[in-house]
Amino acid sequence: MHGFIPPNRFFPYLTWTDVQAMPDKENVVIIQPVGAIEQHGPHLPLAVDVAIAQSVLGKALHKLDPSIPAYAMPSLYYGKSNEHWHFPGTITLSAQTLIAVLMDVGESLYRAGFRKLVLMNGHGGQPQIMDIVARDLHVIHDDFQVFPFFVWRAPNITKDLLTEKEALLGIHAGDAETSLLLSILPEHVKMERAVSEYPHGLPKDSVLTLERNLPIPWTTRDISRSGVIGDPTTATREKGDRILDSLANGWVQVIQDVYRFRQPQAWKE
């Protein structure tokens, strides 16, 4: 069941009495990986996003100081993936369903006495969901600290390994994701099917972007025939090994910082 996660860090292997007796429970870090089952071009499996989240978390937990209490929840495989639903195999939850599931998970953990939850999101189509859930849980319980983090935003070296064009436009099934899958699930990567495809007709000399600061509206079918947005043909396992190790180191820092985090307070005269 635990997959990439160290067994001693896998929450479902605990007993209820283990949870009840856990010391300093309000500072124990619980991490909920959230992924997706969605198309990633003709060369990658549907499970890319959840596989990346779980493998990065697993490697980070292996590296983490044993004295820091942190546990991985079972990965949530399904996400909000309707931008990809024109491609067979994509399974999507509605925004409302995903919000409801994560709210219920958070409420259950709060009821058990935990006060620090990281939503470790591996899918670029749903960071807004994580933000909404994190804020709403904190509004309901002002001592519940919920962190909506994207896997790829932890400190890492990935952009240093990509071309300038790929770093800017390679947002789905491109070099980075394919290299990482060659590292963690090489038997499920079909490099002979890999194709490079970038969107045509993007606004030039414009501040508008595919993602990040000022995103344009799109579904995958609008901008890609293959389902690929980027260039996976340049991917290598060596690059994937370096990306995985870098992301894992970044997530060790994230988990350490969450463990040490204390809610800032309003200034009092």
Phi and psi restraints in degrees (value plus and minus 20) as a CYANA .aco file:
   2 HIS   PHI     -97.2   -57.2
   2 HIS   PSI     -40.0     0.0
   3 GLY   PHI      38.5    78.5
   3 GLY   PSI    -140.9  -100.9
   4 PHE   PHI     -95.9   -55.9
   4 PHE   PSI     -33.5     6.5
   5 ILE   PHI    -100.6   -60.6
   5 ILE   PSI     115.3   155.3
   6 PRO   PHI     -78.2   -38.2
   6 PRO   PSI     112.8   152.8
   7 PRO   PHI     -75.6   -35.6
   7 PRO   PSI     -56.9   -16.9
   8 ASN   PHI     -93.5   -53.5
   8 ASN   PSI     -26.7    13.3
   9 ARG   PHI    -131.3   -91.3
   9 ARG   PSI     -10.9    29.1
  10 PHE   PHI    -117.1   -77.1
  10 PHE   PSI      92.2   132.2
  11 PHE   PHI     -73.9   -33.9
  11 PHE   PSI     -62.9   -22.9
  12 PRO   PHI     -84.3   -44.3
  12 PRO   PSI     -35.6     4.4
  13 TYR   PHI    -101.5   -61.5
  13 TYR   PSI     -28.9    11.1
  14 LEU   PHI     -94.8   -54.8
  14 LEU   PSI     135.1   175.1
  15 THR   PHI    -113.5   -73.5
  15 THR   PSI     146.8   186.8
  16 TRP   PHI     -86.4   -46.4
  16 TRP   PSI     -50.2   -10.2
  17 THR   PHI     -92.8   -52.8
  17 THR   PSI     -51.0   -11.0
  18 ASP   PHI     -80.4   -40.4
  18 ASP   PSI     -64.8   -24.8
  19 VAL   PHI     -86.6   -46.6
  19 VAL   PSI     -63.0   -23.0
  20 GLN   PHI     -80.8   -40.8
  20 GLN   PSI     -59.2   -19.2
  21 ALA   PHI    -110.1   -70.1
  21 ALA   PSI     -19.7    20.3
  22 MET   PHI     -83.3   -43.3
  22 MET   PSI     106.5   146.5
  23 PRO   PHI     -97.6   -57.6
  23 PRO   PSI     134.8   174.8
  24 ASP   PHI      30.2    70.2
  24 ASP   PSI      24.9    64.9
  25 LYS   PHI     -81.5   -41.5
  25 LYS   PSI     -48.6    -8.6
  26 GLU   PHI     -89.2   -49.2
  26 GLU   PSI     -34.4     5.6
  27 ASN   PHI    -130.2   -90.2
  27 ASN   PSI     -19.9    20.1
  28 VAL   PHI     -86.2   -46.2
  28 VAL   PSI     114.0   154.0
  29 VAL   PHI    -115.9   -75.9
  29 VAL   PSI      98.2   138.2
  30 ILE   PHI    -123.5   -83.5
  30 ILE   PSI     108.4   148.4
  31 ILE   PHI    -135.7   -95.7
  31 ILE   PSI     103.6   143.6
  32 GLN   PHI    -126.6   -86.6
  32 GLN   PSI      81.5   121.5
  33 PRO   PHI     -90.0   -50.0
  33 PRO   PSI     115.8   155.8
  34 VAL   PHI    -147.9  -107.9
  34 VAL   PSI     104.6   144.6
  35 GLY   PHI    -144.1  -104.1
  35 GLY   PSI    -158.4  -118.4
  36 ALA   PHI    -187.2  -147.2
  36 ALA   PSI     135.1   175.1
  37 ILE   PHI    -135.1   -95.1
  37 ILE   PSI      81.7   121.7
  38 GLU   PHI    -174.0  -134.0
  38 GLU   PSI     138.4   178.4
  39 GLN   PHI     -79.0   -39.0
  39 GLN   PSI     120.7   160.7
  40 HIS   PHI    -154.4  -114.4
  40 HIS   PSI      34.3    74.3
  41 GLY   PHI      55.4    95.4
  41 GLY   PSI    -199.3  -159.3
  42 PRO   PHI     -99.4   -59.4
  42 PRO   PSI     -25.1    14.9
  43 HIS   PHI    -131.1   -91.1
  43 HIS   PSI     -35.0     5.0
  44 LEU   PHI    -137.0   -97.0
  44 LEU   PSI     132.0   172.0
  45 PRO   PHI     -92.5   -52.5
  45 PRO   PSI     143.7   183.7
  46 LEU   PHI     -84.8   -44.8
  46 LEU   PSI     -41.6    -1.6
  47 ALA   PHI    -110.3   -70.3
  47 ALA   PSI      -4.1    35.9
  48 VAL   PHI     -70.1   -30.1
  48 VAL   PSI     -73.9   -33.9
  49 ASP   PHI     -84.8   -44.8
  49 ASP   PSI     -62.4   -22.4
  50 VAL   PHI     -93.5   -53.5
  50 VAL   PSI     -54.0   -14.0
  51 ALA   PHI     -84.1   -44.1
  51 ALA   PSI     -60.6   -20.6
  52 ILE   PHI     -86.0   -46.0
  52 ILE   PSI     -67.4   -27.4
  53 ALA   PHI     -78.9   -38.9
  53 ALA   PSI     -67.2   -27.2
  54 GLN   PHI     -88.7   -48.7
  54 GLN   PSI     -59.4   -19.4
  55 SER   PHI     -91.4   -51.4
  55 SER   PSI     -60.5   -20.5
  56 VAL   PHI     -83.2   -43.2
  56 VAL   PSI     -65.0   -25.0
  57 LEU   PHI     -83.0   -43.0
  57 LEU   PSI     -62.9   -22.9
  58 GLY   PHI     -80.1   -40.1
  58 GLY   PSI     -65.8   -25.8
  59 LYS   PHI     -85.8   -45.8
  59 LYS   PSI     -58.2   -18.2
  60 ALA   PHI     -83.4   -43.4
  60 ALA   PSI     -62.5   -22.5
  61 LEU   PHI     -88.0   -48.0
  61 LEU   PSI     -51.3   -11.3
  62 HIS   PHI     -85.0   -45.0
  62 HIS   PSI     -54.6   -14.6
  63 LYS   PHI    -103.5   -63.5
  63 LYS   PSI     -42.1    -2.1
  64 LEU   PHI     -84.4   -44.4
  64 LEU   PSI     121.8   161.8
  65 ASP   PHI     -72.5   -32.5
  65 ASP   PSI     104.1   144.1
  66 PRO   PHI     -78.6   -38.6
  66 PRO   PSI     -39.7     0.3
  67 SER   PHI     -97.6   -57.6
  67 SER   PSI     -32.1     7.9
  68 ILE   PHI    -110.8   -70.8
  68 ILE   PSI      96.7   136.7
  69 PRO   PHI     -96.5   -56.5
  69 PRO   PSI      94.0   134.0
  70 ALA   PHI    -167.9  -127.9
  70 ALA   PSI     118.8   158.8
  71 TYR   PHI    -155.4  -115.4
  71 TYR   PSI     122.6   162.6
  72 ALA   PHI    -115.1   -75.1
  72 ALA   PSI     112.4   152.4
  73 MET   PHI     -99.4   -59.4
  73 MET   PSI     142.2   182.2
  74 PRO   PHI     -79.0   -39.0
  74 PRO   PSI     117.7   157.7
  75 SER   PHI     -82.7   -42.7
  75 SER   PSI     120.2   160.2
  76 LEU   PHI    -109.6   -69.6
  76 LEU   PSI      86.6   126.6
  77 TYR   PHI     -92.2   -52.2
  77 TYR   PSI     -54.7   -14.7
  78 TYR   PHI    -112.0   -72.0
  78 TYR   PSI     122.3   162.3
  79 GLY   PHI    -157.8  -117.8
  79 GLY   PSI    -188.5  -148.5
  80 LYS   PHI    -109.5   -69.5
  80 LYS   PSI      82.1   122.1
  81 SER   PHI    -145.5  -105.5
  81 SER   PSI       8.2    48.2
  82 ASN   PHI     -89.2   -49.2
  82 ASN   PSI     -33.0     7.0
  83 GLU   PHI     -87.3   -47.3
  83 GLU   PSI     -36.6     3.4
  84 HIS   PHI    -129.0   -89.0
  84 HIS   PSI     -15.1    24.9
  85 TRP   PHI     -94.0   -54.0
  85 TRP   PSI     -25.5    14.5
  86 HIS   PHI     -95.5   -55.5
  86 HIS   PSI     -30.0    10.0
  87 PHE   PHI    -123.7   -83.7
  87 PHE   PSI     105.5   145.5
  88 PRO   PHI     -77.6   -37.6
  88 PRO   PSI     122.4   162.4
  89 GLY   PHI      83.3   123.3
  89 GLY   PSI     -43.0    -3.0
  90 THR   PHI     -88.7   -48.7
  90 THR   PSI     109.8   149.8
  91 ILE   PHI    -134.9   -94.9
  91 ILE   PSI     107.1   147.1
  92 THR   PHI    -148.8  -108.8
  92 THR   PSI     121.0   161.0
  93 LEU   PHI    -113.5   -73.5
  93 LEU   PSI     135.8   175.8
  94 SER   PHI     -94.4   -54.4
  94 SER   PSI     140.9   180.9
  95 ALA   PHI     -77.2   -37.2
  95 ALA   PSI     -60.8   -20.8
  96 GLN   PHI     -84.8   -44.8
  96 GLN   PSI     -60.2   -20.2
  97 THR   PHI     -87.0   -47.0
  97 THR   PSI     -65.6   -25.6
  98 LEU   PHI     -83.5   -43.5
  98 LEU   PSI     -61.8   -21.8
  99 ILE   PHI     -79.4   -39.4
  99 ILE   PSI     -66.2   -26.2
 100 ALA   PHI     -82.3   -42.3
 100 ALA   PSI     -62.8   -22.8
 101 VAL   PHI     -81.9   -41.9
 101 VAL   PSI     -68.5   -28.5
 102 LEU   PHI     -88.3   -48.3
 102 LEU   PSI     -54.6   -14.6
 103 MET   PHI     -83.4   -43.4
 103 MET   PSI     -61.9   -21.9
 104 ASP   PHI     -87.3   -47.3
 104 ASP   PSI     -59.2   -19.2
 105 VAL   PHI     -81.1   -41.1
 105 VAL   PSI     -67.3   -27.3
 106 GLY   PHI     -80.4   -40.4
 106 GLY   PSI     -64.8   -24.8
 107 GLU   PHI     -80.8   -40.8
 107 GLU   PSI     -59.6   -19.6
 108 SER   PHI     -84.9   -44.9
 108 SER   PSI     -61.9   -21.9
 109 LEU   PHI     -87.6   -47.6
 109 LEU   PSI     -59.3   -19.3
 110 TYR   PHI     -82.3   -42.3
 110 TYR   PSI     -63.4   -23.4
 111 ARG   PHI     -80.6   -40.6
 111 ARG   PSI     -50.9   -10.9
 112 ALA   PHI    -100.7   -60.7
 112 ALA   PSI     -26.1    13.9
 113 GLY   PHI      87.6   127.6
 113 GLY   PSI     -20.1    19.9
 114 PHE   PHI    -102.9   -62.9
 114 PHE   PSI     127.7   167.7
 115 ARG   PHI    -149.8  -109.8
 115 ARG   PSI     -16.9    23.1
 116 LYS   PHI    -152.5  -112.5
 116 LYS   PSI      96.5   136.5
 117 LEU   PHI    -149.8  -109.8
 117 LEU   PSI     107.3   147.3
 118 VAL   PHI    -124.9   -84.9
 118 VAL   PSI     103.0   143.0
 119 LEU   PHI    -110.4   -70.4
 119 LEU   PSI      82.9   122.9
 120 MET   PHI    -114.6   -74.6
 120 MET   PSI      73.0   113.0
 121 ASN   PHI    -108.4   -68.4
 121 ASN   PSI     108.1   148.1
 122 GLY   PHI    -124.4   -84.4
 122 GLY   PSI     -19.9    20.1
 123 HIS   PHI    -137.1   -97.1
 123 HIS   PSI     104.2   144.2
 124 GLY   PHI     -88.1   -48.1
 124 GLY   PSI     -30.1     9.9
 125 GLY   PHI    -110.9   -70.9
 125 GLY   PSI     -14.0    26.0
 126 GLN   PHI    -161.4  -121.4
 126 GLN   PSI       2.7    42.7
 127 PRO   PHI     -82.5   -42.5
 127 PRO   PSI     -49.3    -9.3
 128 GLN   PHI     -84.3   -44.3
 128 GLN   PSI     -53.3   -13.3
 129 ILE   PHI     -83.2   -43.2
 129 ILE   PSI     -65.3   -25.3
 130 MET   PHI     -81.3   -41.3
 130 MET   PSI     -61.2   -21.2
 131 ASP   PHI     -81.4   -41.4
 131 ASP   PSI     -64.3   -24.3
 132 ILE   PHI     -83.6   -43.6
 132 ILE   PSI     -66.6   -26.6
 133 VAL   PHI     -83.0   -43.0
 133 VAL   PSI     -65.9   -25.9
 134 ALA   PHI     -79.9   -39.9
 134 ALA   PSI     -65.5   -25.5
 135 ARG   PHI     -87.2   -47.2
 135 ARG   PSI     -63.0   -23.0
 136 ASP   PHI     -87.3   -47.3
 136 ASP   PSI     -59.3   -19.3
 137 LEU   PHI     -84.4   -44.4
 137 LEU   PSI     -57.7   -17.7
 138 HIS   PHI     -91.7   -51.7
 138 HIS   PSI     -53.3   -13.3
 139 VAL   PHI     -87.0   -47.0
 139 VAL   PSI     -60.4   -20.4
 140 ILE   PHI     -88.8   -48.8
 140 ILE   PSI     -61.4   -21.4
 141 HIS   PHI    -146.2  -106.2
 141 HIS   PSI      81.5   121.5
 142 ASP   PHI     -91.6   -51.6
 142 ASP   PSI     -27.7    12.3
 143 ASP   PHI    -122.0   -82.0
 143 ASP   PSI      -9.2    30.8
 144 PHE   PHI    -120.3   -80.3
 144 PHE   PSI      96.5   136.5
 145 GLN   PHI    -121.8   -81.8
 145 GLN   PSI      89.5   129.5
 146 VAL   PHI    -137.1   -97.1
 146 VAL   PSI     107.5   147.5
 147 PHE   PHI    -133.4   -93.4
 147 PHE   PSI      93.2   133.2
 148 PRO   PHI    -112.3   -72.3
 148 PRO   PSI      71.3   111.3
 149 PHE   PHI    -131.8   -91.8
 149 PHE   PSI     120.3   160.3
 150 PHE   PHI    -112.7   -72.7
 150 PHE   PSI     114.3   154.3
 151 VAL   PHI     -67.9   -27.9
 151 VAL   PSI     -66.7   -26.7
 152 TRP   PHI     -98.3   -58.3
 152 TRP   PSI     -25.5    14.5
 153 ARG   PHI    -114.7   -74.7
 153 ARG   PSI     -23.4    16.6
 154 ALA   PHI     -87.4   -47.4
 154 ALA   PSI     134.3   174.3
 155 PRO   PHI     -74.3   -34.3
 155 PRO   PSI     109.3   149.3
 156 ASN   PHI    -182.0  -142.0
 156 ASN   PSI     147.9   187.9
 157 ILE   PHI    -122.6   -82.6
 157 ILE   PSI     -11.0    29.0
 158 THR   PHI     -71.9   -31.9
 158 THR   PSI     -67.9   -27.9
 159 LYS   PHI     -81.5   -41.5
 159 LYS   PSI     -47.8    -7.8
 160 ASP   PHI     -87.6   -47.6
 160 ASP   PSI     -38.3     1.7
 161 LEU   PHI    -118.6   -78.6
 161 LEU   PSI     -21.5    18.5
 162 LEU   PHI    -131.0   -91.0
 162 LEU   PSI     138.1   178.1
 163 THR   PHI     -89.0   -49.0
 163 THR   PSI     142.5   182.5
 164 GLU   PHI     -80.5   -40.5
 164 GLU   PSI     -61.3   -21.3
 165 LYS   PHI     -85.5   -45.5
 165 LYS   PSI     -62.4   -22.4
 166 GLU   PHI     -88.1   -48.1
 166 GLU   PSI     -58.5   -18.5
 167 ALA   PHI     -82.8   -42.8
 167 ALA   PSI     -51.7   -11.7
 168 LEU   PHI    -105.5   -65.5
 168 LEU   PSI     -61.0   -21.0
 169 LEU   PHI    -135.4   -95.4
 169 LEU   PSI     -31.5     8.5
 170 GLY   PHI    -102.2   -62.2
 170 GLY   PSI      56.6    96.6
 171 ILE   PHI    -120.4   -80.4
 171 ILE   PSI     -26.9    13.1
 172 HIS   PHI    -174.5  -134.5
 172 HIS   PSI      97.6   137.6
 173 ALA   PHI      43.7    83.7
 173 ALA   PSI       5.9    45.9
 174 GLY   PHI    -112.2   -72.2
 174 GLY   PSI    -170.5  -130.5
 175 ASP   PHI     -80.6   -40.6
 175 ASP   PSI     -69.7   -29.7
 176 ALA   PHI     -83.8   -43.8
 176 ALA   PSI     -71.4   -31.4
 177 GLU   PHI     -85.1   -45.1
 177 GLU   PSI     -59.8   -19.8
 178 THR   PHI     -88.3   -48.3
 178 THR   PSI     -62.0   -22.0
 179 SER   PHI     -80.4   -40.4
 179 SER   PSI     -63.5   -23.5
 180 LEU   PHI     -85.1   -45.1
 180 LEU   PSI     -59.3   -19.3
 181 LEU   PHI     -87.9   -47.9
 181 LEU   PSI     -52.7   -12.7
 182 LEU   PHI     -83.9   -43.9
 182 LEU   PSI     -45.6    -5.6
 183 SER   PHI    -101.7   -61.7
 183 SER   PSI     -61.9   -21.9
 184 ILE   PHI    -119.1   -79.1
 184 ILE   PSI     -51.6   -11.6
 185 LEU   PHI    -158.3  -118.3
 185 LEU   PSI      37.4    77.4
 186 PRO   PHI     -79.8   -39.8
 186 PRO   PSI     -50.0   -10.0
 187 GLU   PHI     -90.3   -50.3
 187 GLU   PSI     -31.2     8.8
 188 HIS   PHI    -129.1   -89.1
 188 HIS   PSI      -8.6    31.4
 189 VAL   PHI    -125.7   -85.7
 189 VAL   PSI     107.2   147.2
 190 LYS   PHI    -129.2   -89.2
 190 LYS   PSI      59.9    99.9
 191 MET   PHI     -82.6   -42.6
 191 MET   PSI     -45.8    -5.8
 192 GLU   PHI     -86.6   -46.6
 192 GLU   PSI     -35.5     4.5
 193 ARG   PHI    -119.6   -79.6
 193 ARG   PSI     -23.7    16.3
 194 ALA   PHI     -86.4   -46.4
 194 ALA   PSI     113.8   153.8
 195 VAL   PHI    -150.9  -110.9
 195 VAL   PSI     129.3   169.3
 196 SER   PHI    -115.8   -75.8
 196 SER   PSI     111.7   151.7
 197 GLU   PHI    -172.0  -132.0
 197 GLU   PSI     102.2   142.2
 198 TYR   PHI    -134.4   -94.4
 198 TYR   PSI     130.8   170.8
 199 PRO   PHI     -83.7   -43.7
 199 PRO   PSI     125.3   165.3
 200 HIS   PHI    -123.1   -83.1
 200 HIS   PSI     128.3   168.3
 201 GLY   PHI      60.4   100.4
 201 GLY   PSI      -1.0    39.0
 202 LEU   PHI     -84.7   -44.7
 202 LEU   PSI     125.9   165.9
 203 PRO   PHI     -77.8   -37.8
 203 PRO   PSI     108.3   148.3
 204 LYS   PHI    -115.1   -75.1
 204 LYS   PSI     131.3   171.3
 205 ASP   PHI      31.6    71.6
 205 ASP   PSI      21.7    61.7
 206 SER   PHI    -149.6  -109.6
 206 SER   PSI     131.7   171.7
 207 VAL   PHI    -103.2   -63.2
 207 VAL   PSI     -25.3    14.7
 208 LEU   PHI     -95.7   -55.7
 208 LEU   PSI     123.5   163.5
 209 THR   PHI    -155.3  -115.3
 209 THR   PSI     148.6   188.6
 210 LEU   PHI     -88.2   -48.2
 210 LEU   PSI     -64.1   -24.1
 211 GLU   PHI    -157.4  -117.4
 211 GLU   PSI    -182.1  -142.1
 212 ARG   PHI      46.8    86.8
 212 ARG   PSI    -146.3  -106.3
 213 ASN   PHI     -88.2   -48.2
 213 ASN   PSI     -71.1   -31.1
 214 LEU   PHI    -150.8  -110.8
 214 LEU   PSI      55.9    95.9
 215 PRO   PHI     -97.1   -57.1
 215 PRO   PSI     123.0   163.0
 216 ILE   PHI    -104.2   -64.2
 216 ILE   PSI     139.9   179.9
 217 PRO   PHI     -96.7   -56.7
 217 PRO   PSI     115.4   155.4
 218 TRP   PHI    -183.1  -143.1
 218 TRP   PSI     134.9   174.9
 219 THR   PHI    -136.5   -96.5
 219 THR   PSI     143.6   183.6
 220 THR   PHI     -79.7   -39.7
 220 THR   PSI     -58.7   -18.7
 221 ARG   PHI     -80.2   -40.2
 221 ARG   PSI     -49.7    -9.7
 222 ASP   PHI     -84.0   -44.0
 222 ASP   PSI     -55.3   -15.3
 223 ILE   PHI    -141.0  -101.0
 223 ILE   PSI     -20.8    19.2
 224 SER   PHI    -171.4  -131.4
 224 SER   PSI     112.6   152.6
 225 ARG   PHI    -104.8   -64.8
 225 ARG   PSI     -50.7   -10.7
 226 SER   PHI    -109.6   -69.6
 226 SER   PSI     -36.6     3.4
 227 GLY   PHI      71.5   111.5
 227 GLY   PSI     -25.9    14.1
 228 VAL   PHI    -114.6   -74.6
 228 VAL   PSI     116.3   156.3
 229 ILE   PHI    -146.6  -106.6
 229 ILE   PSI      66.5   106.5
 230 GLY   PHI     125.6   165.6
 230 GLY   PSI    -186.1  -146.1
 231 ASP   PHI    -146.9  -106.9
 231 ASP   PSI      74.7   114.7
 232 PRO   PHI    -100.1   -60.1
 232 PRO   PSI     -28.8    11.2
 233 THR   PHI     -89.2   -49.2
 233 THR   PSI     -38.1     1.9
 234 THR   PHI    -114.0   -74.0
 234 THR   PSI     -15.8    24.2
 235 ALA   PHI     -90.6   -50.6
 235 ALA   PSI     127.6   167.6
 236 THR   PHI    -161.3  -121.3
 236 THR   PSI     135.8   175.8
 237 ARG   PHI     -86.7   -46.7
 237 ARG   PSI     -55.8   -15.8
 238 GLU   PHI     -80.4   -40.4
 238 GLU   PSI     -63.1   -23.1
 239 LYS   PHI     -82.4   -42.4
 239 LYS   PSI     -62.3   -22.3
 240 GLY   PHI     -81.9   -41.9
 240 GLY   PSI     -60.1   -20.1
 241 ASP   PHI     -81.6   -41.6
 241 ASP   PSI     -61.7   -21.7
 242 ARG   PHI     -89.0   -49.0
 242 ARG   PSI     -59.8   -19.8
 243 ILE   PHI     -84.0   -44.0
 243 ILE   PSI     -65.1   -25.1
 244 LEU   PHI     -80.4   -40.4
 244 LEU   PSI     -67.0   -27.0
 245 ASP   PHI     -84.2   -44.2
 245 ASP   PSI     -59.8   -19.8
 246 SER   PHI     -86.4   -46.4
 246 SER   PSI     -65.9   -25.9
 247 LEU   PHI     -82.9   -42.9
 247 LEU   PSI     -60.8   -20.8
 248 ALA   PHI     -82.2   -42.2
 248 ALA   PSI     -62.6   -22.6
 249 ASN   PHI     -82.6   -42.6
 249 ASN   PSI     -60.0   -20.0
 250 GLY   PHI     -81.4   -41.4
 250 GLY   PSI     -60.1   -20.1
 251 TRP   PHI     -95.0   -55.0
 251 TRP   PSI     -45.5    -5.5
 252 VAL   PHI     -80.3   -40.3
 252 VAL   PSI     -64.7   -24.7
 253 GLN   PHI     -83.0   -43.0
 253 GLN   PSI     -62.3   -22.3
 254 VAL   PHI     -78.6   -38.6
 254 VAL   PSI     -69.8   -29.8
 255 ILE   PHI     -84.0   -44.0
 255 ILE   PSI     -61.2   -21.2
 256 GLN   PHI     -80.3   -40.3
 256 GLN   PSI     -64.2   -24.2
 257 ASP   PHI     -87.8   -47.8
 257 ASP   PSI     -57.6   -17.6
 258 VAL   PHI     -85.5   -45.5
 258 VAL   PSI     -61.6   -21.6
 259 TYR   PHI     -79.2   -39.2
 259 TYR   PSI     -59.5   -19.5
 260 ARG   PHI    -105.1   -65.1
 260 ARG   PSI     -30.2     9.8
 261 PHE   PHI     -84.0   -44.0
 261 PHE   PSI     117.6   157.6
 262 ARG   PHI    -147.9  -107.9
 262 ARG   PSI     116.6   156.6
 263 GLN   PHI     -79.6   -39.6
 263 GLN   PSI     104.8   144.8
 264 PRO   PHI     -80.5   -40.5
 264 PRO   PSI     130.9   170.9
 265 GLN   PHI    -136.4   -96.4
 265 GLN   PSI     131.4   171.4
 266 ALA   PHI     -85.5   -45.5
 266 ALA   PSI     124.1   164.1
 267 TRP   PHI     -85.7   -45.7
 267 TRP   PSI     113.0   153.0
 268 LYS   PHI    -137.6   -97.6
 268 LYS   PSI     109.7   149.7
